[in-house]
Each structure stands twice: as structure tokens, then as C-alpha cells.
Amino acid sequence: MHTLDDLRSGALTGATSVRLSGLTAFPEALYDLADTLEVLDLGGSQLTHLPEDFARLHRLKILFGSNNPFETLPPVLGRCEALEMVGFKSCRIREVPSEALPPRLRWLILTDNRVESLPQSLGDCAALQKLMLAGNRLTALPEAMQNCRALELVRLAANQFETLPVWLTRLPRLSWLALAGNPFAARAETALTHVPVADIAWSDLSLSDVLGEGASGTTHLAQLSHEGLRRPVAVKIFKGAMTSDGLPQSEMAACVAAGRHEGLIPVVGRVRGHPDGRDALVMERIDPDWRVLAGPPNFETCTRDVYAEGVRFDVGTALGIAQQIASAASHLHSRGILHGDLYAHNILHDGRGRACLGDFGAASAYDPADRTQAEALQRLEVRAFGCLLEELTRLCDAPEALKRLTAACVDVPQNRPLFPEIVESLAAIAG
């Protein structure tokens, strides 16, 4: 975090990245950095607009204006020729003017606002890959968005969609989609909440180390004491706020409804009696030697995970990971659950081919009886799996059969296999 004193004193001269908060007005001293500044974070301030000459920051690629009382996405952003990522989460935005969309826009975050409609000009954003719209008041998407053929990740959870646009699942590269909390999915989501789960008293849990923290909550190592026995478990305590993926309640329901599968982290029960009234789930403790397959996407990769430098797998290990994740996805789809975030950074593995898929923050429920929509959503997630296969094939000496399966999974939607067929193909490749 930087300060206005840092900026005004010249201490930030030559900076490529600046983060300021607590502002009541836009600091014009930022223009002194116009020839170097590429990343600007003005989050957590009291800004309601940006100056008309904001585009003087001609090298700016990434702008965050989250947690400010903006009611309109600043129109001047459309004149920022280098701007690729725009993040205005948890503001008060109602209006997104056509002229506010930068020509090179790749990543737009408007999570947790009051947007009721989007401009048709969004369809002109040919480079758009990532669109985060959870927690708004949208009832439709612009038809012109059918032209967004580079679009890969979309978050529409917790809006007001009565129907899912048919053309959305036909986008050639769309792979990660979150839909929970919309009227059209209400019946399917209600079915998930009726899945029975054990109640676990907060008083029976002893929490210790933090195992991880994500957008929806914090996971702790804990000891569960019951009937004189103690065993290690993991406890995820939900924050209860809107996340970039959707609502924590939807995540909890999907976790429970997913049931048991060797490629999923088992849920032990739901916590009752948290002292602050927070929701929490108790899950089986995964062996601490297991590790995350990759890191999440960064600003440069946008939609692609980042693997540790030099990582390699033998073919058997890569195939083992692929088989377990494909089987887990097939299991979820049979229960009407779209994971929505099938990524390497949500996969734990033991280094020997065993793996499990976690993080249901973007999970959505759908009706398997609606075959047309169900298969369209399933094939969308198959492309996410195809992206994982692309990564695994680059990290091992992949056989040609695995490369052909990978190509099939990232083909145009109507040509992609479904997961039961993928599971069979992987078993045949593994021999």
C-alpha cells in the first residue's frame, strides 16, 4: 500500500504499480507516472467518478476501483487504449455505458453491484476472456455477446435470469460458468438443499492452523471429538458475503449434494452452534503430503493456471490425475451439479496419480431431465477438462491417444464427448 505523501514527494517516480486507498478525490499527481504506470488500485476509497483526462495514463493495463461509491462505470475508461483489466467490485454501479469499455478489454469484474443491463457494445470486445457479473440484477445478456468468441470464464450467479441464454453455451471457448442463485435454477437448487447431512456441534471441534483461505471462507485444521474419539478434520468457515463466484450458501449445498467419490473431498457434516452464527462445513482431512496441482491464473495468463517452473509428470501419474478428475466430474454431472471451476488450482494430488477436486464456490445446479440444457452445460465443463489435459500433456511424454482425446475435449461444443465417454477413453489409454 502506498500513501499520498509517497506520491507527492516523488518517492514513486518510475513506478509501474501503485495502490492507494482512503481517497476522497483522484490524485492528479498520478499523471507524473503516466510514462511508467501499468497497474493502479484505487480500491477502498470514496471516489464517485474519474477525471475526463484519466486516459493520460496511457500505459495503464490494469485498474481496480473496487469498494468505491461509483454508480456508473466511468465512461473515460473507453479511451484508455492499453487497458485490459477493469475491476469495480462491490461499488454501487447501476449503469455501464457503451463508451466505458476499453478496446483491449480482456477481463471485466463488476461483481456485487446493481447492474440491470449491459450495453450491446460488449459484443465488440473481441479480446474479452473473463467476465465477472455475480451479485447484480441482470435478467439478460446482450445478444451481441455472441460475438465474444474469446470468452472463456463467465460468472452470472446471484442475478435475476429467468432463462439461460441458449447461445451462451455455444460460445466456442467458454469453459467455466457459474449460474447458482438465479430464478431459472431455483428448482434444481432446492433439490440439492434436501440432501441429508450430519449436524456437528461447534463445541465438538477444536480449531488450530489455517490450511487455506479463499474468496468464500477460511479452512482450518481441527480435531473432532465425538463419543470419546478424536480425529483430524478440516473445517471451512464461510464468510457469508458475495464472492466473485457467487453465494456461499450455493457452495455449501453443492458440497453436501456431491456425495461420496474418491475424487472429491468428503463432507463429514454441517456445523451448528458457531458463536458468531457463521455457516461452516466439516470435511475429511486430506493427507498433508498432498499438494495443489498448480497456482491460479495471474494477470498475464488471465484464464490459465500457472505451474511451478520445471514441473514434470510421468505418463502414469498424469493419466491417474486425469482419470480421477474425469470420474469426479462425471459423478457430479450425474447428480445435476456443474462444478464451474474445474481448474488445476482446485485439484490436490499425491504426486503418484491420485487426485481430488475441491472448491465448489462456482458450482451450479441444473436439471438432468432437461437433456438439451444439461448436455450443453456438461460439454462446456468438458472444455475446462480439455484445458487441464492440454496442461498435463505438456508436462509429460503424452501418447498420441491422449493428445487426440485432448483435442476432442476442446473441439467445438457439439463435437465434444461427455464425461462417461472420456472416463472410458482414459481407461483404454491407461491400459
C-alpha positions as CSV (number, residue, x, y, z in Angstrom):
1,M,0.0,0.0,0.0
2,H,1.3,3.5,-0.9
3,T,0.4,6.8,0.5
4,L,-0.4,10.2,-1.0
5,D,2.8,11.5,0.7
6,D,4.8,8.8,-1.2
7,L,3.1,10.0,-4.5
8,R,3.5,13.7,-3.9
9,S,7.1,13.5,-2.7
10,G,8.3,11.8,-5.8
11,A,9.1,8.5,-4.0
12,L,7.0,6.6,-6.6
13,T,8.8,8.0,-9.6
14,G,9.2,5.3,-12.3
15,A,6.6,3.0,-10.5
16,T,4.8,0.5,-12.7
17,S,2.3,-0.4,-10.0
18,V,0.6,1.9,-7.4
19,R,-2.0,1.1,-4.7
20,L,-3.8,3.9,-2.9
21,S,-6.9,3.8,-0.6
22,G,-8.9,6.2,1.6
23,L,-9.1,8.8,-1.2
24,T,-11.8,11.4,-1.4
25,A,-10.6,12.8,-4.8
26,F,-8.5,11.5,-7.6
27,P,-4.8,12.5,-7.0
28,E,-3.6,14.3,-10.1
29,A,0.0,13.6,-9.1
30,L,-0.6,10.2,-10.6
31,Y,-0.1,11.8,-14.0
32,D,3.5,12.2,-13.2
33,L,3.8,8.4,-13.6
34,A,2.0,8.4,-17.0
35,D,5.0,7.0,-18.8
36,T,5.5,4.0,-16.5
37,L,2.3,3.2,-14.6
38,E,0.7,-0.1,-15.7
39,V,-1.3,-1.2,-12.6
40,L,-3.4,1.1,-10.5
41,D,-5.5,0.1,-7.5
42,L,-7.8,2.9,-6.0
43,G,-9.9,0.5,-4.0
44,G,-11.4,1.2,-0.6
45,S,-11.9,5.0,-1.2
46,Q,-14.8,7.5,-1.6
47,L,-14.4,8.1,-5.3
48,T,-17.6,8.5,-7.4
49,H,-16.0,9.4,-10.8
50,L,-12.7,9.6,-12.6
51,P,-11.4,12.8,-14.3
52,E,-12.1,13.3,-18.0
53,D,-8.3,13.3,-18.7
54,F,-7.8,10.0,-16.9
55,A,-6.7,8.5,-20.3
56,R,-3.4,10.4,-19.9
57,L,-2.3,7.3,-18.0
58,H,-1.6,5.9,-21.5
59,R,0.3,2.8,-20.3
60,L,-2.3,1.6,-17.8
61,K,-3.2,-2.1,-18.3
62,I,-5.0,-2.9,-15.0
63,L,-7.3,-0.7,-13.0
64,F,-9.1,-1.6,-9.7
65,G,-11.7,0.7,-8.4
66,S,-13.5,-1.7,-6.0
67,N,-15.3,-0.6,-2.8
68,N,-15.9,2.9,-4.0
69,P,-19.4,4.5,-4.3
70,F,-19.3,4.7,-8.2
71,E,-22.8,4.5,-9.6
72,T,-21.6,4.5,-13.2
73,L,-18.7,2.7,-14.7
74,P,-16.5,5.7,-15.7
75,P,-17.0,6.4,-19.5
76,V,-13.4,7.7,-19.7
77,L,-12.2,4.1,-19.4
78,G,-13.1,3.5,-23.1
79,R,-10.4,6.0,-24.1
80,C,-7.7,4.1,-22.3
81,E,-6.1,2.3,-25.2
82,A,-3.8,-0.1,-23.2
83,L,-6.4,-1.0,-20.5
84,E,-7.0,-4.8,-20.4
85,M,-8.4,-5.5,-16.9
86,V,-11.1,-3.4,-15.2
87,G,-12.2,-4.4,-11.7
88,F,-15.0,-2.4,-9.9
89,K,-16.3,-5.0,-7.4
90,S,-18.7,-4.0,-4.5
91,C,-19.4,-0.5,-5.7
92,R,-22.9,0.9,-6.4
93,I,-22.8,0.6,-10.2
94,R,-26.1,0.7,-12.0
95,E,-25.0,1.9,-15.4
96,V,-22.4,0.5,-17.8
97,P,-22.2,3.0,-20.7
98,S,-21.1,1.7,-24.1
99,E,-18.2,4.2,-24.1
100,A,-16.8,2.8,-20.8
101,L,-15.5,-0.4,-22.5
102,P,-11.8,-0.2,-23.4
103,P,-10.8,-1.5,-26.9
104,R,-8.4,-4.1,-25.5
105,L,-10.6,-5.3,-22.6
106,R,-9.8,-8.9,-21.6
107,W,-11.1,-9.1,-18.0
108,L,-14.1,-7.2,-16.6
109,I,-15.1,-7.5,-12.9
110,L,-18.4,-6.0,-11.8
111,T,-19.2,-8.4,-9.0
112,D,-21.6,-7.3,-6.3
113,N,-23.1,-4.2,-7.9
114,R,-26.6,-3.1,-9.0
115,V,-26.3,-3.6,-12.8
116,E,-29.6,-4.4,-14.5
117,S,-28.4,-4.4,-18.1
118,L,-25.3,-4.3,-20.2
119,P,-24.6,-2.5,-23.5
120,Q,-24.7,-4.3,-26.8
121,S,-21.2,-2.9,-27.4
122,L,-19.9,-5.6,-25.1
123,G,-20.2,-7.8,-28.1
124,D,-17.5,-5.6,-29.8
125,C,-14.9,-6.7,-27.1
126,A,-13.2,-9.3,-29.3
127,A,-10.5,-9.9,-26.7
128,L,-12.8,-10.4,-23.7
129,Q,-11.9,-13.7,-21.9
130,K,-13.2,-13.2,-18.4
131,L,-16.5,-11.6,-17.3
132,M,-17.4,-11.5,-13.6
133,L,-21.0,-10.4,-13.0
134,A,-22.1,-12.3,-9.9
135,G,-24.4,-10.4,-7.5
136,N,-26.1,-8.0,-9.8
137,R,-29.7,-7.5,-11.1
138,L,-29.3,-8.8,-14.6
139,T,-32.2,-10.6,-16.4
140,A,-30.5,-11.0,-19.8
141,L,-27.2,-10.6,-21.6
142,P,-26.8,-8.6,-24.8
143,E,-27.4,-10.7,-27.9
144,A,-24.3,-9.1,-29.4
145,M,-22.2,-11.0,-26.9
146,Q,-22.5,-14.0,-29.3
147,N,-19.6,-12.3,-31.0
148,C,-17.4,-12.7,-27.9
149,R,-15.7,-15.8,-29.2
150,A,-12.7,-15.5,-27.0
151,L,-14.8,-15.6,-23.8
152,E,-13.8,-18.4,-21.5
153,L,-15.0,-17.7,-18.0
154,V,-18.4,-16.1,-17.0
155,R,-19.9,-15.6,-13.6
156,L,-23.6,-15.0,-13.6
157,A,-24.5,-16.3,-10.1
158,A,-27.0,-14.4,-7.9
159,N,-28.7,-12.4,-10.6
160,Q,-32.3,-12.4,-11.9
161,F,-32.1,-14.7,-15.0
162,E,-35.4,-16.5,-15.7
163,T,-33.8,-18.4,-18.5
164,L,-30.3,-19.2,-19.6
165,P,-29.4,-17.7,-23.0
166,V,-29.2,-20.6,-25.4
167,W,-26.3,-19.1,-27.3
168,L,-24.1,-18.8,-24.2
169,T,-23.2,-22.5,-24.1
170,R,-22.5,-22.4,-27.8
171,L,-19.6,-20.0,-27.4
172,P,-16.6,-21.9,-28.7
173,R,-14.2,-21.3,-25.8
174,L,-16.5,-20.9,-22.8
175,S,-15.2,-23.4,-20.2
176,W,-16.0,-22.0,-16.7
177,L,-19.6,-20.8,-15.8
178,A,-21.3,-20.0,-12.5
179,L,-25.1,-19.8,-12.5
180,A,-26.4,-20.5,-9.0
181,G,-28.8,-18.2,-7.3
182,N,-30.9,-17.3,-10.4
183,P,-34.6,-18.0,-10.7
184,F,-34.3,-20.4,-13.6
185,A,-32.2,-22.7,-11.4
186,A,-34.3,-22.4,-8.2
187,R,-36.0,-25.8,-8.5
188,A,-32.7,-27.7,-9.1
189,E,-31.0,-25.8,-6.3
190,T,-33.8,-26.7,-3.9
191,A,-33.3,-30.3,-4.6
192,L,-29.7,-30.0,-3.5
193,T,-30.6,-28.5,-0.2
194,H,-32.8,-31.5,0.7
195,V,-29.8,-33.9,0.7
196,P,-29.3,-35.0,4.4
197,V,-26.1,-34.3,6.2
198,A,-24.9,-34.8,9.8
199,D,-25.1,-32.0,12.3
200,I,-21.8,-31.4,14.2
201,A,-21.7,-29.2,17.3
202,W,-19.2,-26.4,17.3
203,S,-18.3,-27.5,20.9
204,D,-17.0,-30.8,19.5
205,L,-14.4,-29.0,17.3
206,S,-11.0,-27.7,18.3
207,L,-9.6,-25.5,15.6
208,S,-5.8,-24.9,15.0
209,D,-3.8,-24.0,12.0
210,V,-5.3,-22.2,8.9
211,L,-5.0,-24.6,5.9
212,G,-6.1,-22.0,3.4
213,E,-8.2,-19.0,2.7
214,G,-10.3,-18.3,-0.4
215,A,-13.0,-15.9,-1.5
216,S,-15.8,-17.7,0.3
217,G,-14.2,-18.7,3.6
218,T,-11.2,-19.9,5.6
219,T,-10.3,-23.6,6.2
220,H,-8.8,-24.7,9.4
221,L,-7.2,-27.9,10.6
222,A,-9.3,-29.1,13.6
223,Q,-9.9,-32.0,15.9
224,L,-13.4,-33.5,16.0
225,S,-14.3,-35.1,19.3
226,H,-17.2,-37.5,19.3
227,E,-18.2,-40.3,21.7
228,G,-14.7,-40.3,23.2
229,L,-12.9,-40.4,19.9
230,R,-10.8,-37.7,18.4
231,R,-9.8,-37.4,14.7
232,P,-8.3,-34.7,12.5
233,V,-10.7,-32.9,10.1
234,A,-10.8,-29.7,8.1
235,V,-13.4,-27.0,8.9
236,K,-14.4,-24.4,6.4
237,I,-16.0,-21.3,7.9
238,F,-17.8,-19.3,5.4
239,K,-17.6,-15.5,5.3
240,G,-21.3,-15.1,4.3
241,A,-20.6,-12.4,1.7
242,M,-21.0,-12.3,-2.0
243,T,-17.8,-13.7,-3.7
244,S,-16.7,-13.4,-7.3
245,D,-18.1,-16.8,-8.0
246,G,-21.5,-16.4,-6.2
247,L,-23.1,-17.2,-2.8
248,P,-21.6,-19.3,-0.1
249,Q,-24.9,-21.0,0.5
250,S,-24.8,-22.4,-3.0
251,E,-21.3,-23.7,-2.4
252,M,-22.4,-25.4,0.8
253,A,-25.4,-27.0,-0.9
254,A,-23.3,-28.3,-3.8
255,C,-20.6,-29.7,-1.5
256,V,-23.1,-31.7,0.5
257,A,-25.1,-32.9,-2.5
258,A,-21.9,-34.0,-4.3
259,G,-21.9,-37.1,-2.1
260,R,-19.0,-39.6,-1.8
261,H,-16.5,-40.2,-4.5
262,E,-12.8,-40.9,-4.4
263,G,-12.1,-37.8,-6.5
264,L,-13.9,-35.5,-4.1
265,I,-13.2,-34.3,-0.6
266,P,-15.8,-36.0,1.6
267,V,-18.1,-33.8,3.7
268,V,-18.5,-35.1,7.3
269,G,-21.2,-32.7,8.4
270,R,-22.6,-29.2,8.8
271,V,-21.6,-27.2,11.9
272,R,-24.3,-25.9,14.3
273,G,-23.8,-23.5,17.1
274,H,-21.0,-21.3,15.7
275,P,-20.6,-18.5,18.2
276,D,-21.0,-15.8,15.5
277,G,-23.8,-17.7,13.7
278,R,-21.5,-18.4,10.8
279,D,-22.1,-21.3,8.4
280,A,-19.4,-24.0,8.4
281,L,-18.7,-27.4,7.0
282,V,-16.6,-30.2,8.4
283,M,-14.7,-32.2,5.8
284,E,-12.3,-35.1,5.9
285,R,-8.7,-34.1,6.4
286,I,-6.6,-34.7,3.2
287,D,-3.2,-36.2,3.8
288,P,-0.9,-33.1,4.4
289,D,1.6,-34.5,1.8
290,W,-1.0,-33.9,-0.9
291,R,-0.4,-30.6,-2.8
292,V,-2.1,-28.3,-5.2
293,L,-1.5,-29.2,-8.8
294,A,-0.9,-25.6,-9.9
295,G,-1.3,-21.9,-9.0
296,P,-4.3,-19.9,-10.1
297,P,-4.2,-17.7,-13.2
298,N,-2.4,-14.3,-13.0
299,F,-2.9,-11.0,-14.8
300,E,-0.8,-12.2,-17.7
301,T,-2.3,-15.7,-18.2
302,C,-5.9,-14.5,-17.4
303,T,-7.6,-17.9,-17.7
304,R,-4.7,-20.3,-17.5
305,D,-3.2,-21.8,-14.3
306,V,0.4,-21.3,-13.5
307,Y,2.6,-24.4,-12.8
308,A,5.8,-24.4,-10.8
309,E,8.8,-24.0,-13.0
310,G,10.4,-27.3,-14.1
311,V,7.4,-29.5,-13.0
312,R,7.1,-32.7,-15.0
313,F,5.0,-35.9,-14.6
314,D,5.4,-39.4,-15.9
315,V,2.6,-40.6,-18.1
316,G,1.1,-42.8,-15.5
317,T,0.9,-40.0,-13.0
318,A,-0.7,-37.6,-15.5
319,L,-3.2,-40.3,-16.6
320,G,-4.0,-41.1,-13.0
321,I,-4.8,-37.4,-12.3
322,A,-6.9,-37.1,-15.4
323,Q,-8.8,-40.3,-14.7
324,Q,-9.8,-39.3,-11.2
325,I,-10.9,-35.8,-12.1
326,A,-12.9,-37.0,-15.1
327,S,-14.6,-39.6,-12.9
328,A,-15.3,-37.0,-10.3
329,A,-16.8,-34.6,-12.9
330,S,-18.9,-37.5,-14.3
331,H,-20.2,-38.2,-10.8
332,L,-21.1,-34.6,-10.3
333,H,-22.9,-34.3,-13.6
334,S,-25.0,-37.4,-12.8
335,R,-26.2,-35.5,-9.8
336,G,-27.1,-32.3,-11.7
337,I,-24.0,-30.4,-10.4
338,L,-21.8,-28.2,-12.7
339,H,-18.6,-27.6,-10.8
340,G,-18.0,-24.4,-12.7
341,D,-14.3,-24.0,-11.7
342,L,-12.6,-27.2,-12.9
343,Y,-9.0,-26.0,-12.7
344,A,-5.7,-27.4,-11.7
345,H,-5.5,-24.9,-8.8
346,N,-8.6,-26.6,-7.4
347,I,-7.0,-30.1,-7.6
348,L,-5.0,-31.7,-4.8
349,H,-2.8,-34.7,-5.7
350,D,-0.3,-37.0,-4.1
351,G,2.4,-37.0,-6.8
352,R,1.6,-40.6,-7.8
353,G,-1.6,-40.2,-9.8
354,R,-4.2,-39.9,-7.0
355,A,-6.2,-36.6,-7.1
356,C,-9.3,-34.9,-5.8
357,L,-11.3,-31.9,-7.0
358,G,-12.2,-29.2,-4.4
359,D,-13.6,-25.7,-4.1
360,F,-17.3,-25.6,-5.0
361,G,-17.6,-21.8,-4.9
362,A,-18.7,-21.6,-8.5
363,A,-20.9,-24.8,-8.5
364,S,-24.4,-24.6,-10.0
365,A,-27.3,-27.0,-10.0
366,Y,-29.2,-27.9,-13.2
367,D,-32.0,-30.3,-14.1
368,P,-30.5,-33.5,-15.7
369,A,-34.0,-34.3,-17.1
370,D,-33.7,-31.3,-19.4
371,R,-31.3,-33.1,-21.7
372,T,-30.7,-30.3,-24.1
373,Q,-29.6,-27.8,-21.5
374,A,-27.9,-30.5,-19.3
375,E,-25.7,-31.7,-22.1
376,A,-24.8,-28.2,-23.2
377,L,-23.6,-27.4,-19.7
378,Q,-21.8,-30.7,-19.4
379,R,-19.9,-30.1,-22.7
380,L,-18.9,-26.7,-21.5
381,E,-17.2,-28.2,-18.5
382,V,-15.6,-30.8,-20.8
383,R,-13.7,-28.0,-22.4
384,A,-12.4,-27.0,-18.9
385,F,-11.2,-30.5,-18.5
386,G,-9.7,-30.3,-22.0
387,C,-7.7,-27.3,-20.9
388,L,-6.4,-29.4,-17.9
389,L,-5.5,-32.2,-20.4
390,E,-3.6,-29.7,-22.5
391,E,-1.6,-28.7,-19.5
392,L,-0.9,-32.3,-18.4
393,T,0.1,-33.3,-22.0
394,R,2.7,-30.5,-22.0
395,L,4.1,-31.8,-18.7
396,C,4.6,-35.4,-19.7
397,D,5.6,-37.5,-22.7
398,A,1.9,-37.9,-23.7
399,P,0.8,-40.7,-26.0
400,E,-0.9,-39.8,-29.2
401,A,-4.2,-41.2,-28.0
402,L,-4.2,-38.7,-25.1
403,K,-3.4,-35.9,-27.4
404,R,-6.4,-36.9,-29.6
405,L,-8.7,-37.0,-26.6
406,T,-7.5,-33.6,-25.5
407,A,-8.3,-32.2,-29.0
408,A,-11.7,-33.7,-28.9
409,C,-12.4,-32.1,-25.5
410,V,-11.6,-28.6,-26.7
411,D,-13.3,-29.0,-30.1
412,V,-16.5,-27.0,-30.9
413,P,-19.2,-27.7,-28.3
414,Q,-21.3,-30.1,-30.3
415,N,-18.3,-32.4,-31.1
416,R,-17.1,-32.8,-27.5
417,P,-17.5,-36.1,-25.8
418,L,-19.4,-36.3,-22.4
419,F,-17.6,-37.4,-19.3
420,P,-18.7,-41.1,-19.2
421,E,-17.1,-41.5,-22.7
422,I,-14.0,-39.6,-21.5
423,V,-13.6,-41.9,-18.5
424,E,-13.8,-44.9,-20.8
425,S,-11.2,-43.4,-23.2
426,L,-8.8,-42.7,-20.4
427,A,-9.1,-46.2,-19.1
428,A,-8.3,-47.5,-22.5
429,I,-5.3,-45.2,-22.9
430,A,-4.0,-46.3,-19.5
431,G,-4.3,-49.9,-20.5
